[in-house]
Amino acid sequence: MAVAAGVFAPGHLGELTRLIPFEMVDDVLATTRRTQSRVRLLPARVVMYLLLAGCLFADLGYRQVWAKLVSGLHGLPIVVPTGSALRQARQRLGPQPVRALFDLVRGPAVTTATQVRWRGLLLAAIDGTTLVVADSPANTSRYTKHRCNNETSSGYPQLRLSALLTCGTRSVIDAVFDPVNVGELDQARALARNLQPGMLLLADRYYAAAELLSTIAATGAHLLIRAKANRRLPIMRRLNDGSWLSRIGTLTVRVIEAQISITTTQGTHTGHYRLLTTLLDPHTHPAGELIRLYHERWEIETAYLELKSSILGGRVLRARTPDGIEQELYALLIVYQLLRTAMTDATDSQPGVDPDRASFTTALNTARDQIVHAAGIITGTVIDLVGVIGAQILANLLPERRIRTKTRMIKRSNSKYQARGPNINRRSYQATTSIAIIIPDP
């Protein structure tokens, strides 16, 4: 791909431009009627790439991001817009084309990795988190602050983000966000439109509401969701593997209970797990395998860590208006999806490599470098499917992951939260020596 001509030259995303080419952006702008009526110094296409680059450089203002985009375009007549010009250009663009672009790039990554499926079912996880937005009058008119015990508000306004993603590659199938007064269950119902037969949804105890379970099952997708141990569930029939059938509303579910003992260097901890699933046949979907499979739900927690810590670095979203927040957050999700796609392309090029071994930090930092060098868009630059980003990922593969445990510890001396028992996780600071799963006899 050659560098664009004239005022369009700064519109690129380095090597990631191959995943989101000029033609795709132009088509989105035309569809949403955001193509400029006359060519300005800041065309709409350039502003789209500026927004995406801004997510890769979350610690910089947009003028500094602009400097990154043009630093590799040596010898070209490049304009130097003011901060006001960049702000007005983003306002003219609005959130609609960024949302439409997200709709084009979202979805399960194409991969040959076997880790994304279990017994033919595509593994997906759903969960919610909160993000902090800039404290401005416009933002606080939509996004509320945390309410204190004395009925006052403090801190920054927040929004609630819920995502549905594919386990293994951690690619985003869909995402929704609202003010924090909209609950995760409401957002889950909206995300359920993406479920279909051939999928297995993993979720924590909060999502075991009867109405939501019926909504999920109606899509044809299966579910594997943890339930509270003290929830009263009638026993309709016991199965030969120790699990049993029950009813929640009009939905027949299989209940799997197990004692999980985890032995670490700090001793042994035993916990009780109760899972609900619509996979009713114990012969085709053994209880022991489902118990072991459930920890894949933690993939979405890692994805949120990558969004909030690796990309944003714990910072608030820049935008000071609700439209700007929508614009920025969709750009953030697009950038995350592009990085995940590049990571999947890299691990797929070496058969047998687990997508979990790709380093998100390596992909992020290399993508930033490629923007500075305008790599992949200068005429004569040769890249393949893997590219420089993929080569760096393969050269810095993470070690094989193990199931580990992590104890929730007190963060502050006056915290009301005491240390809790270990959670089954894919990451930890403790060495796991053994894990035993005991399913009660029928």
N, C-alpha and C positions, 0 to 999 in steps of 0.2 A: 504494500500500500504506500503510495507516494504522499508526501506532505501536500495538504490542500493549498490552493493558491490564494494570494492576497490576504484580505482580512480574515479569511477562514483558517489560515495557517495555525493559530494557537489552539484551534479546536481539535484536540487529540487526547489520548490517555496512555501515551507510550505504547508499550507492547500489548497492553490490554485493549487497544483499539481494534485488534483483530477479532475480539469477541463482541465488540459493539461498534461496528464500522459506520462510516459517514452515511451510507445509504439507509441503514436502520434508523439512525437519528433523524435524518431528513424525512423519512416516511412517517415517523411518529409526529414530528412537527406539522407535517401536512395534514395528517389525520385529525389532530387536535386544533388545527387552524392557528398555529402559533408561528408559522413561517413569516418572516418580516416582509412587509409590502415593498420596502425598499432596502437595499443592502446598507446597513449601518456599519459603524466601526466595530460594533459588537453584535454580530449576527446571532440569531437564536441558536444555531448549531454550536457555536463557540461557547455560548453561555451554558448549554447543557453539559459540555465537557468540563467547563469550569466548576460547575456544581459537583460533578463526580470527582474531579481532582481535589476539590475542597475536602471531601471525606477522607481521602488518602493523606492529606496534610491537615488534620483536625486542629493542630496547635498553631496554625498560621491564619492570618487574615486573608481576605480574598485578593488583596493587592499582592501579597507575598505568594499566594498560590499562582497568580498570573505570572509572576516572575519565574516560577518553576516551569510553567508551560512553555514559555518562550526562551528559556535559557539554552536549549539545544538547537534553536532555529537560527543558526549563525548565517549572517549575510542576507537575511530577509528583512524587508521594511516592516517593522512591527510597531504598532501603536502602544502607547503607555496610558491606559485609561485611569481616570481618577477613581477614588473609592466611591464617590457619588455616582459616577457613570456605571460602575459595576453593580451597585445596589439597584439602580433604576432598571438595568438590564434584567436582573433576576426578577424584579417585580413585574416587568412586562411579560416575561416568560410564564410566570404562574406555576402552580403545581400540576396542572393537567398533563402536560407532556411527560413529566418525570414519572407520574403514576402510570401512564400508558407504557412507558419504556420498561418499568418494573414488571408489568404484566407480560411483556415479551420475553424477558430473561428468566423469570421465576419458573420453578418446576424442578423435578428430580433430574440430577445430572445424568447424562448418558455415560454408562460405565459397564465394564465387564467384571467389576469386583463382586465377589460372591457375598461380601459382608453386608450388602444393602438388602439382602433377601434372606428369609428363613423359610425353608420348605415351600418355596415358590411365592411367598408373600413379601411384598415390598414393605420394609419396616419404616414407620413414620412416628414422630414424637410431637407432642403439643405441650406448650407451657407458656406462661406469661412472665413479664418483668416490667419494671418501671424505668423511665428515662427522665432526666432532669432537663428542663428547658429554661431559656433566658428569662429573667425576672423583668418583664415589661408590662405596662398597662394593657396592651393588646393581648399578650399571651395569658395574663391572669384573668382576662374576661372569658377564656375558654378552659384553660388548664389551671386547676386549683392547687393551692399549697397544702402542705401537711397540717392537719388540724390538731392542736395541742389539747391537753386535758382541761385547760382553762378557757377553751373555746376561741383561742386566738390562733392565728396562722403563723408559720415560721418557715424559713428556708426558701427553696426555689419551687416554682410550679413543677408539676410532674404530669407525665402522660403514661398510659398503660399500653404496652406493646405485647401482642400475642402472636406467636409464629407456629406454623406447621412445617416441619422439615423432614428430610430423608435421613435416616440413620446411616452411618458409614461415611457418606460423602458430606453430610451436614448441609446439603443444598436446600434453599428455601423453596417450599412448595407454594406458600402464600403467607401473608402477614396482614394484620389489621392493628390499628392503634386508635385510641380514644382518650378522653379525660379519665382520670383515675376513678371517678364515680361509676364508670361502666365496668362491670365485673368480668373476670376471666371466663366465666361460664357463658356470658352473652357473646363474648368474642369467639369462644370455641364453637358456638352454634353457627356463627358467620363463616368460620373456617371449615366447618363440616361440608360445605359445598364442594370442596376439593377432594373429598374422600370418594372412593369407588371400590368395586369388587377387586380383589387381588391385593388389598392393602391390609396391614395390621398396625393399628394405632396403639402406641404406648403412652400412658399418662399416669400422673400421681393421684393420690387419694381425693384431691379436691374435685376431680372431674368425674367422680363416681355417682353423680346425681342421676336419678332415675330418668328424668326427661331427656337429659343429654345422652345417656346411654342408648335410649330408644332412637334419638335423632341420628346418632352415629351408625347404629345397626341398620337403620332404614336406607343408608347409602349403599349397603352391600359390603362395606368394609368390615373387617373383624376388629375386635378390641382386646387389649390386655391392660387392665387398669387396676391399680392397687385399691383396696377398700379398707376401711377402719376395722380393726380386729373385733370391736364390740358391736358392730352393726348386726342387727338381727336379720338373718336370712333363712327362710324356711328350707328344710332339706326335702327335696322332692324324690331324689334317688341317688344312692351312693354308687360310685363307679369303682372299677377294680384297681385303680391306681391310687386310691385314697381321696381323690377329688369327688365333688358331688354337684348335682344339678339343683338350681334354685330359680326363683322368679323375682324379678324386680319390675314392678308394674306389669306390663304385658310381655316383657322380654325374658326369655329363658337364658340363663347364664350358667356357666360352670365355675364353681368356686374351688380354688386351690389354696390350701393352707400348708405352711411349711415352717419348720424351725431352722434358722440359718445360724450356724456357729462359725465365727471368724476368729482364728487364732493369729495373733500378731506378737511382736516383741514385747508388747505391754500386757499380754494376757489374752484370755478368751472372752468374747462377747457373744451372747446368743440373743437373737431377736425373732419375733414372730411376724411372718408375712402372710397376708391374705390377698390373693389376686382374683379378679373377675375376668372372664373371657367368654367370647361367643364361639370359640373353638371347642365344640362339645365332645368330640371323639378322642378318648385318651389313647387310642392306638395310633392314630395319625398325628396327634399333637400331644406328646407325652408331657405330663405335669413337670417332671424334673427339668426338661429342656425349657419349658416356659418360664420356670423360676429363674433359671440361669440367663434367659434372654432378657428378662425385665430390666437388668442394669443398663441396657442400651438406651433407656430413657434419658440417662444422664448426658447423652450427646447434645441435647438442646441446651443444657446448662453450660456446656463448653462453648457452644455457639454464642450464647449471650455474653460470656466472658470475652470472646474475641471481638464482639461488637462494641461492648462498653469499655473494656480495658485496653485491648490491643489497638483498635482503631481510634476510639475517642479518647483513650487515656484518662477516663474518668471525668472528662469535661462536659459541661452543659452544651446543648445544641445551640448553634450561633444565632439562628433566626429570632427576630423579635416580634413577629406577627404569626398568627395561626397558619396563614397561607405559606409563609416562609418555613414554618416547622414542617408542614406537610411536604413541601418541596425538598427540604433537607433530609428528612427521614427516609423518603423513598430513594433519594440518591444514595444514602448510606446502605440501604438494603441492596441496591443494585451493585454497588462496589463490593459488598460482602459476597454476593452471588458470583460476580466475575472472578474474584480471588478463589472461591471454592471451585469454580469451573476449571481454572488454570491448574489448581492442585490435583483435581481428578484427572485431567489430561496427562499430567506428569506421571502419576502413579499407574495409570492405565497403560502407559508405554512400556512398563516392566511388569509382565504378567506375574501374578501372585503377591504383589506388594499391597499391603493393607492400606486403604486411604487414610486410616488413622495415623500413619507414620509420616504424613506430609506435615511440615511445620507451617502453621499459619503466619507466624512472625516472619519467617524467611520469605514467604510469598509477598507479604505486605511490604517489607523493606525493599525487596527487589523491584516490585512494581513502582514504588516511589522513585527508585534510581532510574528506571526506564523512562519515566516521565521527564525527569531532568535532562536526560540524554536524547529525548525525542526518539527513542529506539523503536524500531518497527514501523515508523512512518516516513523516514527519510528514504528517498529513492536509492536503491542499491542495497538497502539493508535486507538481509535474508533471515527469515525465521521459519521454523517448522512448527508442528502442532505443539511441541513441548516448549520451544523458545528458551530465552534466557531465564525467565521465571521458573519454568519447569526444570531446567538444568540445575539451578540452585537448590530447588526443592529436593531433587534426587541426590544431590551431593551432600545434603544435610538431613537425611531421613532420621526421624526419631526412632528410638528403640521400640521393640515390640511392647504393646501395652499389656498390663496385667490388671486383673480385678484387685482393687486395693480398698483401703478404708481410710476415712478421715473423720476425726472426732471434732465436733463443734466446740470450740473453746471460748472462754471469756475474752472479749477484745478490750474491754476497759474495766478498771478495778471496780467501778460502780455499776457495771452492767447487771441487769436483772436476769440475763440468760446464763445459766450455768453450763458446764461441760456436759455434753450428751454422748450417748453411745455412738459407735461408728456407723456411718452410712456406707452401703455398698456403692462403690464408685469406680471410675476408670482412672482416677488420679489421686495421689495421696503423698503423704510424707512419712508413712509407716510401711514397713515391709510385711506383707501378708505371707504367712507360712502355710496356712491351710484354710479351706472353706468346706464346711460340711452342711449338706442340705438333707433334712429328714422330713419326709412326707408321712403324715399319719396313716396307719393301716386302715383299709376300708372297714 
